[in-house]
Amino acid sequence: MVRLPLTPSDVERGQRLGALLREARGERSMLDIALDAGLSPETLRKIESGRVATPAFSTIAAIAEVLGLSLDDVWATISPTRRDVAPTDRLRERLVS
């Protein structure tokens, strides 16, 4: 199966996802978060850096669960239609606490 090249929109969404996950992780260790989510630290590093712009849904779901993020809030934050909108108040509260 041939994988289609990423669109600029895919790349931007991947960068927003990485930034969101880095912010949500805060001072917590990348190693701890990755292992708790059942993935390698290298995979998490690639997602956070935007090098993996379209990770599998199950991967994002596992990371979001460990970070205490709802998938609705993750999508609302990274969605191209919402790119100029800051994270919701509920997500901001979770990131701060």
Accessible surface in RSA format (square Angstrom, percent):
REM  Atomic radii and reference values for relative SASA: ProtOr
REM  Chains: A
REM  Algorithm: Lee & Richards
REM  Probe-radius: 1.40
REM  Slices: 20
REM RES _ NUM      All-atoms   Total-Side   Main-Chain    Non-polar    All polar
REM                ABS   REL    ABS   REL    ABS   REL    ABS   REL    ABS   REL
RES MET A   1   239.53 124.0 150.13  99.4  89.40 212.9 128.57 109.3 110.96 147.0
RES VAL A   2   133.65  87.9 113.50 102.7  20.15  48.6 117.74 102.3  15.90  43.1
RES ARG A   3   173.46  72.8 149.89  76.4  23.57  56.1  76.35 104.3  97.11  58.9
RES LEU A   4   143.97  80.2 134.22  96.0   9.76  24.5 134.32  94.3   9.65  26.0
RES PRO A   5   116.90  85.2  94.49  86.1  22.41  81.4 106.56  88.0  10.34  64.3
RES LEU A   6    71.99  40.1  47.71  34.1  24.28  61.0  47.81  33.6  24.18  65.1
RES THR A   7    67.49  48.0  65.17  66.1   2.32   5.5  64.71  86.9   2.78   4.2
RES PRO A   8   105.52  76.9  98.98  90.2   6.53  23.8 104.85  86.6   0.67   4.2
RES SER A   9    43.61  36.9  39.44  52.6   4.17   9.6  34.14  72.7   9.47  13.3
RES ASP A  10    27.63  19.4  27.63  27.5   0.00   0.0   0.21   0.5  27.41  27.3
RES VAL A  11    57.12  37.6  57.12  51.7   0.00   0.0  57.12  49.6   0.00   0.0
RES GLU A  12    68.28  39.2  67.25  50.9   1.02   2.4  26.01  50.3  42.27  34.5
RES ARG A  13    47.56  20.0  47.56  24.2   0.00   0.0   3.76   5.1  43.80  26.5
RES GLY A  14     0.69   0.9   0.00   N/A   0.69   0.9   0.38   1.1   0.31   0.7
RES GLN A  15    99.44  55.6  92.67  67.7   6.77  16.1  28.70  61.1  70.74  53.7
RES ARG A  16    47.26  19.8  41.58  21.2   5.68  13.5  39.28  53.7   7.97   4.8
RES LEU A  17     5.55   3.1   5.55   4.0   0.00   0.0   5.55   3.9   0.00   0.0
RES GLY A  18     0.01   0.0   0.00   N/A   0.01   0.0   0.01   0.0   0.00   0.0
RES ALA A  19    44.18  40.6  40.44  62.4   3.74   8.5  41.37  58.3   2.81   7.4
RES LEU A  20     5.97   3.3   2.28   1.6   3.69   9.3   5.29   3.7   0.68   1.8
RES LEU A  21     0.16   0.1   0.16   0.1   0.00   0.0   0.16   0.1   0.00   0.0
RES ARG A  22   107.91  45.3 101.09  51.5   6.82  16.2  43.59  59.6  64.32  39.0
RES GLU A  23   103.97  59.7  85.47  64.7  18.50  44.1  39.30  76.0  64.68  52.8
RES ALA A  24     8.53   7.8   0.27   0.4   8.25  18.8   0.27   0.4   8.25  21.9
RES ARG A  25    35.59  14.9  34.36  17.5   1.22   2.9   0.21   0.3  35.38  21.4
RES GLY A  26    44.68  55.1   0.00   N/A  44.68  55.1  30.04  82.4  14.64  32.8
RES GLU A  27   181.39 104.1 147.95 111.9  33.44  79.6  70.66 136.7 110.73  90.4
RES ARG A  28   107.75  45.2  99.61  50.8   8.13  19.4  62.41  85.3  45.34  27.5
RES SER A  29    49.54  41.9  35.33  47.2  14.21  32.7  35.80  76.2  13.74  19.2
RES MET A  30    48.78  25.3  44.75  29.6   4.03   9.6  35.06  29.8  13.71  18.2
RES LEU A  31    92.46  51.5  90.34  64.6   2.12   5.3  90.34  63.4   2.12   5.7
RES ASP A  32    80.27  56.2  78.09  77.7   2.18   5.2  18.40  43.3  61.88  61.7
RES ILE A  33     5.72   3.3   5.72   4.3   0.00   0.0   5.72   4.1   0.00   0.0
RES ALA A  34     0.00   0.0   0.00   0.0   0.00   0.0   0.00   0.0   0.00   0.0
RES LEU A  35   106.99  59.6  88.89  63.6  18.10  45.5  89.83  63.1  17.16  46.2
RES ASP A  36   104.62  73.3  72.07  71.7  32.55  77.0  17.60  41.4  87.01  86.8
RES ALA A  37    13.86  12.7   0.00   0.0  13.86  31.5   3.29   4.6  10.57  28.0
RES GLY A  38    68.57  84.6   0.00   N/A  68.57  84.6  35.61  97.7  32.96  73.8
RES LEU A  39    28.38  15.8  16.44  11.8  11.94  30.0  26.41  18.5   1.97   5.3
RES SER A  40    52.06  44.0  42.61  56.9   9.45  21.8  41.96  89.3  10.11  14.2
RES PRO A  41    46.88  34.2  46.27  42.2   0.61   2.2  46.65  38.5   0.22   1.4
RES GLU A  42    77.55  44.5  73.35  55.5   4.20  10.0  46.65  90.2  30.90  25.2
RES THR A  43    49.02  34.9  47.67  48.3   1.36   3.2  24.01  32.3  25.01  37.8
RES LEU A  44     0.56   0.3   0.56   0.4   0.00   0.0   0.56   0.4   0.00   0.0
RES ARG A  45    94.44  39.7  94.07  48.0   0.37   0.9  48.06  65.7  46.38  28.1
RES LYS A  46    62.51  30.5  62.51  38.4   0.00   0.0  11.52  10.4  50.99  54.3
RES ILE A  47     0.77   0.4   0.67   0.5   0.10   0.2   0.67   0.5   0.10   0.3
RES GLU A  48     4.67   2.7   3.88   2.9   0.79   1.9   2.56   4.9   2.12   1.7
RES SER A  49    61.58  52.0  28.28  37.7  33.30  76.7  36.43  77.6  25.15  35.2
RES GLY A  50    12.92  15.9   0.00   N/A  12.92  15.9   2.27   6.2  10.65  23.9
RES ARG A  51   152.00  63.8 116.37  59.3  35.63  84.8  54.72  74.8  97.28  59.0
RES VAL A  52    49.69  32.7  45.82  41.5   3.86   9.3  49.35  42.9   0.34   0.9
RES ALA A  53     7.61   7.0   1.73   2.7   5.88  13.4   1.73   2.4   5.88  15.6
RES THR A  54    51.20  36.4  30.65  31.1  20.55  49.0  34.35  46.1  16.85  25.5
RES PRO A  55    25.82  18.8   5.93   5.4  19.89  72.3  10.56   8.7  15.25  94.8
RES ALA A  56    60.40  55.5  42.91  66.2  17.50  39.8  53.97  76.0   6.43  17.0
RES PHE A  57   148.05  74.1 135.53  83.9  12.52  32.6 140.11  84.9   7.95  22.7
RES SER A  58    79.76  67.4  70.75  94.4   9.01  20.8  49.94 106.3  29.82  41.8
RES THR A  59    27.64  19.7  24.51  24.8   3.13   7.5   5.30   7.1  22.34  33.8
RES ILE A  60    17.62  10.0  17.62  13.1   0.00   0.0  17.62  12.7   0.00   0.0
RES ALA A  61    27.36  25.2  22.27  34.4   5.08  11.6  22.80  32.1   4.55  12.1
RES ALA A  62    27.60  25.4  21.80  33.6   5.79  13.2  26.69  37.6   0.90   2.4
RES ILE A  63     0.00   0.0   0.00   0.0   0.00   0.0   0.00   0.0   0.00   0.0
RES ALA A  64     1.13   1.0   1.13   1.7   0.00   0.0   1.13   1.6   0.00   0.0
RES GLU A  65   140.94  80.9 120.23  91.0  20.70  49.3  46.74  90.4  94.20  76.9
RES VAL A  66    39.54  26.0  17.30  15.7  22.24  53.6  24.77  21.5  14.78  40.1
RES LEU A  67    14.77   8.2   1.10   0.8  13.67  34.4   1.18   0.8  13.59  36.6
RES GLY A  68    43.91  54.2   0.00   N/A  43.91  54.2  36.38  99.8   7.53  16.9
RES LEU A  69    10.99   6.1   0.78   0.6  10.21  25.7   1.95   1.4   9.03  24.3
RES SER A  70    34.16  28.9  24.99  33.4   9.17  21.1  33.94  72.3   0.22   0.3
RES LEU A  71    65.08  36.2  56.95  40.7   8.14  20.5  57.17  40.2   7.91  21.3
RES ASP A  72   113.90  79.8 105.02 104.5   8.87  21.0  24.76  58.3  89.14  88.9
RES ASP A  73     3.23   2.3   3.15   3.1   0.08   0.2   0.08   0.2   3.16   3.1
RES VAL A  74     4.78   3.1   4.78   4.3   0.00   0.0   4.78   4.2   0.00   0.0
RES TRP A  75   134.90  54.1 134.44  65.1   0.46   1.1 113.19  60.4  21.71  35.2
RES ALA A  76    20.52  18.9  15.84  24.4   4.69  10.7  18.83  26.5   1.69   4.5
RES THR A  77    18.60  13.2  13.70  13.9   4.90  11.7  15.23  20.5   3.37   5.1
RES ILE A  78    12.33   7.0  12.33   9.2   0.00   0.0  12.33   8.9   0.00   0.0
RES SER A  79     5.58   4.7   5.58   7.5   0.00   0.0   1.00   2.1   4.58   6.4
RES PRO A  80    34.97  25.5  29.47  26.9   5.50  20.0  29.86  24.7   5.10  31.7
RES THR A  81   126.48  90.0  89.89  91.1  36.59  87.2  85.94 115.4  40.54  61.3
RES ARG A  82    82.48  34.6  82.07  41.8   0.41   1.0  31.72  43.3  50.76  30.8
RES ARG A  83   123.69  51.9 100.53  51.2  23.16  55.2  24.92  34.1  98.77  59.9
RES ASP A  84   138.90  97.3 101.12 100.6  37.78  89.3  40.86  96.2  98.04  97.8
RES VAL A  85    72.73  47.9  61.27  55.5  11.46  27.6  65.42  56.8   7.31  19.8
RES ALA A  86    60.34  55.5  42.38  65.4  17.97  40.9  49.74  70.0  10.60  28.1
RES PRO A  87    35.04  25.5  30.06  27.4   4.98  18.1  31.04  25.6   4.00  24.8
RES THR A  88    44.39  31.6  36.22  36.7   8.17  19.5  44.29  59.5   0.10   0.2
RES ASP A  89   101.45  71.1  95.46  95.0   5.99  14.2  29.79  70.1  71.66  71.5
RES ARG A  90   130.54  54.8 125.66  64.1   4.87  11.6  52.49  71.7  78.05  47.3
RES LEU A  91     0.01   0.0   0.01   0.0   0.00   0.0   0.01   0.0   0.00   0.0
RES ARG A  92   101.77  42.7 101.68  51.8   0.09   0.2  51.73  70.7  50.03  30.3
RES GLU A  93   118.24  67.9 111.29  84.2   6.94  16.5  45.61  88.2  72.62  59.3
RES ARG A  94    91.17  38.3  75.66  38.6  15.51  36.9  26.85  36.7  64.32  39.0
RES LEU A  95    32.15  17.9   7.95   5.7  24.20  60.8   9.72   6.8  22.43  60.4
RES VAL A  96   124.77  82.1  94.71  85.7  30.06  72.4 100.61  87.4  24.16  65.5
RES SER A  97   122.76 103.7  61.85  82.5  60.91 140.3  77.56 165.2  45.19  63.3
END  Absolute sums over single chains surface
CHAIN  1 A     6032.9       4876.5       1156.4       3547.5       2485.4
END  Absolute sums over all chains
TOTAL          6032.9       4876.5       1156.4       3547.5       2485.4
